Amino acid sequence: MSIKKTKILFRIRSMETGGVQKVLLNILNNLNREKFQITLLLNLYQGKLLRDIPKDIQVHYIGRGKEFMSSFLPVQKMQLVLRWFKLKFYNKYPSLLYKKQGLYDQDVEIAFFHYNYDEVLNSPNKESMKIGWMHGDIKNITILGDKKEFVSRFLEFDKMIYVSYQTLASAESFNPGVINNAKVIYNPIEVEEIIAKSLEKGEIEISSSKKDNITSFISIGRVNPGKGYQLLLEVHKKLIDNGLFHKIYVIGEGYLRPELEKRIKEYKVENTFIFLGEYENPYPYVKQSDYFVLPSFSEAYPLVIAESLILEKPIITTDVGGISEMMIDGENGIFVQSKDEQGLYNAMKFLLENEENAKKFMENNKKCKNYFNPDKIYREIEIILSKK
């Protein structure tokens, strides 16, 4: 006799490269198929990570991404307008979307990103369990409207999952009542996969103290103001001017990149502050580099910190989000305060001038492979999804 599977609907905007999408892929790949039948509903069918969605998962979408549109601009503009109307229409009349996509029979509906909260809470399927997933610090995320009102809606979910205790504390600062349906579940980290991918050959070679005697820092993230790359560039220029030669590599894309590249040319550091763009596998470059630096103004539970610890990199990071739940200041690397240019300068200068301390961090970080147990996290998620 076959066991009736729990039908789960995940909702997310798109599958563009990002930490949240990578976490989702890890979960999709590891949920027990004997227990769950999984459907993914995208607002937009776009992003490099579409190819990584497991083949046995049903994928639905409302609109297509630009990569599937005409290259002839007048036609593309018309397609974008039609897509905008389609998204607005189904947002107003979700019952028509669910009927068209055949989604009324889902047991669990999950808003995996805060952009999708209203869509799940306004679902016409009144019988499903509703789950929200919070990946950011409420104080720093960008939303439309009042944040207290936004957080108050968390209580409308049957369960709210937070990716760190700091993320939960941030929500509590707006509404203490959110503790009533809260559950903290760390993002799952695929340790063996990260190590294996780091051994693959990268498309380019980057500098390092071992390779060409040029110390290098690497960072991964969207090139947007909240990631702090404008601050990192200022610190880099100051270090270079003071005779502390090094290189910084940034993996990621974002709308701030053209502005920063203009400033890079003004500072004449084109050969030392280098944007690499997006890479599906960034781990060979993290492994090749000497240090990892994260200058973000806001984070939740960033995978890049765990990944860098697993790859034994000494880390400089701002003390934001749940990073202090992942590493220890002075043991795995150095914490600096968010938006503290001088603090970031001092930390980078310290590593550039104190190689022995960097070796101590590397030695300590060898133990970190044992800290991240994805199997335990997947079981926690399955327990929540199994509750009807």
N, C-alpha and C positions, 0 to 999 in steps of 0.2 A: 504493500500500500504506500503510495507516494505521499510525502508530507506537503501540505499546501504552503507555498512560498509566500513570504511577505513581499508585497510590491512596493518599491521605493522610487520616488521621483526626486531627483536632484535638480535644482534650478540655479543657473549661474548665467551671467551676461554673455560671456564668450570664452574661447579657449586660447586667448592671447597669452604669450609667455609671461608668467608671474608666479610668485610664491603660492598664492591661494590656489591657482589652477594645478600646480604641481602636487599640492597636498590632496586635492580632489582626485587626481589621477592615482596617487598611492592608495587612497581609500577604495576607489573603483576597482583597482587591480586585486585587492586583497579581501574584499568582503566575500563571505562564504556563499557560493552559487547554489549550494544545496538548500540554503535557507532563504535567499533573497533573489528576487527578480528586479533588475535595476533598469531604470529609464532616466535619461538625461535630457532636460529641456533647456536649450540655449535661446536667449533673446536673439543673438546674432551668430550665425554659423560662420565663424571666422577665427583665425589664429593658428600659429604653427603647431600648437599642441593638439589640434584636431586629429592628427595622424596617430597620436598616442592613446586615444580612447580605446579601451578594450573592445574587440570585435563583437563580443556577445551582448553588448549593451545597446539597447534601443536609443537612438539619438533623434530627437525632434528639435525643430527650430522655428522661429517666427520669421526672421529676415536673414538674408545672405550678407556676408561681408563684402568689402570692396574688391577683394581678390577674385570674387566670382562675378563681378560686374563688368560692363563694357569699358574698354580703355578710351573710347570716344567720349570726351568730357560732357558734351551736351546730353548724351544718352545716360551717362553715369549720374549726372545731376538729377535727371528725371527718376532714375531708379532709387536714388537716395531719398528723394521726396516721397515716393510711393512707399518705401520701407518705413519712413518716419510715420506716415499715416497708418500703416499696418500695425506698427508697435503701439501707437496711441489707441487704435480701435480695439485691439485685443486686451489692452490694459483696462479699457472701460467696460468691455463685454467679455470677461474671462470665460463665461459659460460657453460661448461660441468657440473659443480656442480649445477648451477641454473636450467639447463634443467633436470638433474636427480632428483633434489629435488622439482621441480615444483614451483620455486620462482620468475619467471619472472613477475607475476601479482601483486607484492607488491607495495603499494602506498608510503610507508615510510620505509626507511632502517636506522637503528640506530646502530652505533658503540658504545656500552655501556662502553667500556674500551679502553684505548689508543692502546692496542695491536691489536685492530680490525679496526683501522682507515683505513689502506691501503685496507683492504678487502672490506670495504663499498665504499670507494672512487673509487676502481677499479671494482665495480660491473658492470656486463654486462647489468643490467637493467638501461638504461639511462633516463627513465621517472620518476623514483621514487625521492621523496625528501630525501636528505641525511642529517643525523644529527649525530654529534659527541658529546660525553659526556666526560667532563674532570673532573676527581676525584682527581688529585694530583697537587702538586706544581711543575711546570716545572723545576725549578732549582734543584730539588732533585730526580725526578723520573729517572729511568734507562731506556735508550733507546739506540738503535744502531744508530750511525751516529751523525750528527751535529744537535744541538737543534734548532738553528735558522731555518734551513731547515725544521725540524719537525714541528715547530710552523707555518711556512708559509703555510703548507698544511691545517691548520685550515680554511683558507679562501676559500678552495675548497668545504667545506660543505655549505649547504643552511642555516644551523643554528648550532652554537656551544653552548652547555649548560655547564655552569661552576657551581660547587656546592657551591662556596663561592665567595665573592668579592675579597678576597685575591688570590684565584686561578686564577681569571681573570687578576688581576694585575700582577701576575707572568708571564702569557702569554704575556701581553702587554709589559713587560720589554724586550722581545725578538722581538716583532713585534707590534707596536702600532696599526696597521691596523686591528688586530683581534677584536677590539671593534665593527667593522661594522656588524658582523653577530653573536654577542655575546648575550647571555641571562643567567642571574644568577638565578638558581632555587635551593634552599636548598634541601638537602636530606629529604624525608618524614620520620617522626618518629611516630610509632604507640604507642602512650602513653598508652592507656588502655590495650593493649596487653602486653606491657612491665611490667606494674604493676601486671596484672593477672599472668603472668609467674613467676614473682619474688616470688609469694606466694606458688608456687609448692615446694614440698620437693626435695632437692638436693640429689645426690647420696652419698655425703660425708658431714661431718661436718667440718667447718673451725673455727678457733679461732676468738674471738672478745673481746673487753673490757667488754661487757655485759655477754658473755657466760662463759669465763674462765679467765677473767682479763688479757688477752694477746691482746694487740692492733695489729690490722692487716691492711695491705694495700693490695689491689687487683689491678691487671692490666690485660687488655685483648688486645691481638694483636699477629701478626705473630712473631715468635721468629727468627727474621732476624736482621742484623746489624742496619738497619735504624730505628728500634723501640726502640733502646737505652737500652735494657735490660742488656748489658754488663756494662753500666754506673750505672744502678740501683743496680746491684750486688755489685759494688765497694762501693757505698754509704751505702748499707745495712751492709756490713762488717765493715765499719768505725763506723757506729752508734752502732753496737753490741759491738765492741771493746771499745767504749766510755761509755758503760753501759746503753745504751738506747735499751732495749730489745723489740722486736716486731717480727712479721712475715710478709712475703711478699708471696702472691700467684699470679701465672701467669697462665692465661687461654689462650691457643694457642699452635700451633706447628710451627716448622721451622727448617731449616738446622743448625742454630746456637746452638740449644739446647744441643747436645752432648758436644760441646766445653764448654758451660757455666756450664753444670753439672760436668764436670771434674774440673773446677775452684771452683765450690761449694764444692766439696769434699776436695780440697786443703785448702780452707778457713774454713772447718769444720762447715759449716752452712746448712747442709742437712736438718735439722729439722726446719729451719726458712726461707729459701728461697726455695719455693716449686713450681715446675712445675706441674700443674694439667692436662695438655693435653687439647684436644678440648672438648667442651660441646655444644650440640645443644641449650641448654637453660642455659646460664651463669648467668641469673638474680638472682636466689636464692643466689648465692655466692656473688654477688655484694651487695645484700641487707643485708646479714649476716655480711659482713666486716665493718670495721670502716671507712676506707678512700679509695679513688680511686686515683691511680697514673699513669700518662701517660708520660713516659720519651722520647717520639719519637723525632727523628731529623727532621721529615717531616710528615705533614698531610695535608689533604684538608679540609674536614668538617666531622670529625670523629664521627660516630654514638655513640661510647662508651662514649663520653663526654656527649652527650644529654641524653643517657640512665642513666648515673650515676647521672646527675642532677635530672632527673625524680624520681629516687630512693633515692633522698635527701642525697647523699653522698658528704661530703667535698672533694674537688678535688685538687690535685697537678698536674700541667701539664706544659709542655714546651709551650712557646708562639709561636706556629707555625700554619701555615695554617689559616683556618677560625675559630679557637677556640675562638678568641677574639670577634667574631660575635655571639658566643653562651653563653659566661659567662663573668663575670666581675672580674678582679683581686681584691682580698680583700673583695669581697662580696659573691662569690660562692666558692672561694678557692684561691689558690696561683699559680701565674705564675712564671716560672723560664725560663731562657734563654736556648735555645737548646745547648746540649753538655756541660753544665755548671755543673760540678760535685759538686763544693762547693755550688752553688746555690740550687741544688737539696737536698744536705745534710742539708742546713740551713732550707729549707722549711719542710722537714720531721721531723727534730728536733723540729721545732716550733710547729707542730701539736702534737707531742709526749709529749711535755712539757706544752702545753696550751690547755687544754680540753675545756675551756670556749669559746675560739675563734672558735674551731671546732663546738660547739653547735650553734654559731652565723651563721656559714656557712650553717649548716643543716636547720636552721629556714628560711634563705633566699631562700634555694633551694626548699622549699615547694611550692613556687610560680611558679617554672619553668614548672610545668605541663601545665600551660596556655600559655606558650611561643611557644610551638610546635603544630601547627595546620596542620595536614596532609591533610585535605580535601582541604584547599586552595592551597596547593602545587600540589595535583593531578589535580585540575581544571586548573592550569597554564600549566601543562604538556599536558593536553588534548587539550587546545587551540592551542598550537604549533603543535601537531600531526594532528589537523583537518585542518590546512592550506595546501591546495593543491598547 
